[in-house]
Amino acid sequence: MTQTRGIDFTSLTLQDALDLAILIEEEARDRYEEFADQMELHHTLEAAQFFRMLSKNEEKHRSELSERRTALFKDAARAVTRQMIFDIEAPDYDEARAFMTARQALTSALRSEQKAHAFFTAALPQVRDPDVARLFEQLRDEELEHRRMVEEQIARQPPDPDLEADDFADEPVAQ
């Protein structure tokens, strides 16, 4: 798995799996916040609004997983760190555009949900612990539900204008 470093899925414990899932949600939450800030900076408020909503959804999932982890393992030390993951569910940095539409923001989120589903699907065959397997199956299935919800939101959006990003680029000027 190129999105992780130093994680052995064959020996992953339930505690480690919950920590991993929490970090995945945190990373996505933080990236959506960054994108929302960028969209506000470029006065693309509708896209910013969707990115903020997506960030709140990721935080909700992170919070639920954290509560579950605390109930099971209290404040036990964590072996999985943020440095061990990269872009599992978070949208790619090059997804953000200065003048994104709400449809484009949602399409970016859709790709992120697909990435997360693919991650858990690929990790499952490596998992040996039955509790971890059940958690990963649950997370995989939740990503399908998230994908369906994003697809429904995309369907409600008006079509994008027939403009390309280059239509907004400034011509070079002499200095």
C-alpha positions as CSV (number, residue, x, y, z in Angstrom):
1,M,0.0,0.0,0.0
2,T,1.7,3.1,-1.2
3,Q,-0.5,5.3,0.9
4,T,0.9,3.9,4.1
5,R,4.4,3.6,5.5
6,G,5.4,1.2,8.3
7,I,1.9,-0.4,8.8
8,D,1.8,-4.2,8.8
9,F,-1.8,-5.0,8.1
10,T,-1.2,-8.7,8.9
11,S,-0.5,-7.8,12.5
12,L,-2.7,-4.8,12.9
13,T,-4.6,-4.8,16.2
14,L,-8.1,-3.3,16.6
15,Q,-6.6,-0.4,18.6
16,D,-4.2,0.3,15.8
17,A,-6.9,0.0,13.2
18,L,-9.1,2.4,15.0
19,D,-6.2,4.8,15.3
20,L,-5.5,4.5,11.6
21,A,-9.2,5.1,10.8
22,I,-9.2,8.2,13.0
23,L,-6.1,9.6,11.3
24,I,-7.6,9.0,7.9
25,E,-10.7,11.0,8.9
26,E,-8.5,13.8,10.4
27,E,-6.4,14.0,7.2
28,A,-9.5,14.3,5.0
29,R,-11.1,16.9,7.4
30,D,-8.0,19.0,7.4
31,R,-7.6,18.9,3.6
32,Y,-11.2,19.9,3.1
33,E,-10.7,22.8,5.5
34,E,-7.6,23.9,3.5
35,F,-9.7,23.8,0.3
36,A,-12.5,25.7,1.9
37,D,-10.0,28.4,3.0
38,Q,-8.6,28.5,-0.6
39,M,-12.1,28.8,-2.1
40,E,-13.0,31.7,0.3
41,L,-9.7,33.4,-0.6
42,H,-10.7,33.2,-4.3
43,H,-14.3,34.3,-3.6
44,T,-15.7,30.9,-4.7
45,L,-18.1,30.7,-1.8
46,E,-20.3,27.9,-3.1
47,A,-17.4,25.5,-3.4
48,A,-16.1,26.7,0.0
49,Q,-19.4,25.9,1.5
50,F,-19.3,22.3,0.2
51,F,-15.8,21.8,1.4
52,R,-16.7,23.1,4.9
53,M,-19.7,20.7,4.9
54,L,-17.4,17.8,3.9
55,S,-14.9,18.8,6.6
56,K,-17.7,18.6,9.2
57,N,-18.7,15.2,7.9
58,E,-15.2,13.9,8.3
59,E,-15.0,15.4,11.8
60,K,-18.2,13.6,12.7
61,H,-16.8,10.3,11.6
62,R,-13.5,11.0,13.4
63,S,-15.4,11.8,16.6
64,E,-17.4,8.6,16.4
65,L,-14.3,6.5,15.9
66,S,-12.5,8.3,18.7
67,E,-15.4,7.6,21.1
68,R,-15.3,4.0,20.1
69,R,-11.5,3.8,20.6
70,T,-11.7,5.5,24.0
71,A,-14.4,3.2,25.2
72,L,-12.3,0.1,24.2
73,F,-8.8,1.3,24.9
74,K,-9.0,4.4,27.2
75,D,-5.9,6.5,26.7
76,A,-3.5,3.7,25.6
77,A,-0.5,4.9,23.6
78,R,-0.9,5.0,19.9
79,A,1.4,3.1,17.6
80,V,0.0,4.5,14.3
81,T,0.9,8.1,13.5
82,R,-0.1,10.7,10.9
83,Q,3.3,10.3,9.3
84,M,2.4,6.7,8.4
85,I,-0.4,7.8,6.0
86,F,-0.9,10.0,3.0
87,D,-3.9,10.9,0.9
88,I,-6.0,7.8,1.8
89,E,-9.2,9.7,1.8
90,A,-8.1,13.3,1.5
91,P,-8.5,14.8,-1.9
92,D,-5.3,15.3,-3.8
93,Y,-3.8,18.7,-3.4
94,D,-4.1,19.4,-7.1
95,E,-7.9,19.0,-6.9
96,A,-8.4,22.6,-5.7
97,R,-8.9,25.2,-8.4
98,A,-9.3,28.9,-7.9
99,F,-12.7,29.1,-9.5
100,M,-14.3,25.7,-8.6
101,T,-18.0,25.2,-8.9
102,A,-20.0,23.3,-6.3
103,R,-20.2,20.4,-8.8
104,Q,-16.5,20.3,-9.1
105,A,-16.0,20.4,-5.3
106,L,-18.4,17.5,-5.0
107,T,-16.7,15.6,-7.8
108,S,-13.4,16.0,-5.9
109,A,-15.1,14.6,-2.8
110,L,-16.5,11.7,-4.8
111,R,-13.0,10.8,-6.0
112,S,-11.9,10.9,-2.3
113,E,-14.6,8.5,-1.2
114,Q,-13.7,6.2,-4.0
115,K,-10.0,6.3,-2.9
116,A,-11.0,5.4,0.7
117,H,-13.2,2.6,-0.5
118,A,-10.4,1.2,-2.6
119,F,-8.0,1.5,0.4
120,F,-10.1,-0.6,2.7
121,T,-10.9,-3.1,0.0
122,A,-7.2,-3.6,-0.8
123,A,-6.3,-3.8,2.9
124,L,-8.9,-6.4,3.8
125,P,-7.1,-9.5,2.3
126,Q,-4.0,-8.7,4.4
127,V,-5.9,-8.4,7.7
128,R,-5.7,-11.4,10.0
129,D,-7.5,-10.1,13.1
130,P,-11.2,-10.8,12.8
131,D,-12.1,-7.6,14.8
132,V,-10.0,-5.5,12.4
133,A,-11.5,-7.2,9.4
134,R,-15.0,-6.4,10.7
135,L,-14.0,-2.8,11.3
136,F,-12.4,-2.4,7.8
137,E,-15.5,-4.0,6.2
138,Q,-17.7,-1.5,8.1
139,L,-15.5,1.4,7.0
140,R,-15.4,0.1,3.4
141,D,-19.2,-0.1,3.4
142,E,-19.5,3.3,4.9
143,E,-17.4,4.7,2.1
144,L,-20.0,3.3,-0.4
145,E,-22.7,5.1,1.5
146,H,-20.7,8.3,1.5
147,R,-20.2,7.9,-2.2
148,R,-23.9,7.5,-2.8
149,M,-24.7,10.6,-0.7
150,V,-22.1,12.7,-2.7
151,E,-23.5,11.3,-6.0
152,E,-27.0,12.4,-4.9
153,Q,-25.7,15.9,-4.2
154,I,-23.9,16.1,-7.5
155,A,-27.1,15.1,-9.3
156,R,-28.9,18.1,-7.7
157,Q,-26.3,20.6,-8.9
158,P,-26.8,22.6,-12.1
159,P,-24.5,21.8,-15.0
160,D,-21.2,23.6,-14.9
161,P,-20.8,26.5,-17.4
162,D,-19.0,25.8,-20.6
163,L,-15.9,27.5,-19.4
164,E,-12.4,26.1,-18.8
165,A,-10.0,27.0,-16.0
166,D,-7.8,28.8,-18.6
167,D,-10.7,31.1,-19.4
168,F,-10.0,32.7,-16.0
169,A,-6.2,32.9,-16.4
170,D,-4.8,36.4,-16.7
171,E,-2.7,37.1,-19.8
172,P,1.0,37.7,-19.1
173,V,1.9,41.4,-18.9
174,A,5.2,43.2,-19.2
175,Q,6.6,44.4,-16.0
